[in-house]
Amino acid sequence: MSFAGGTDDIVDPLTGHVAYGANLSKSLARHNPDLAIMNAENYGFYISEFK
């Protein structure tokens, strides 16, 4: 798995960019379900902490 900057930010393996949120999870679900699940968990934590 790829992580950016020593954090748990998800890097899309197709683009190489760090991305967030539900749309990324939908995109990742097609080619990397494990990253999609991790992204969804990270995004849910972000929403719960900073809402």
Secondary structure as UniProt FT lines:
FT   TURN            5..6
FT   STRAND          10..11
FT   TURN            13..15
FT   HELIX           21..31
FT   HELIX           33..50
//
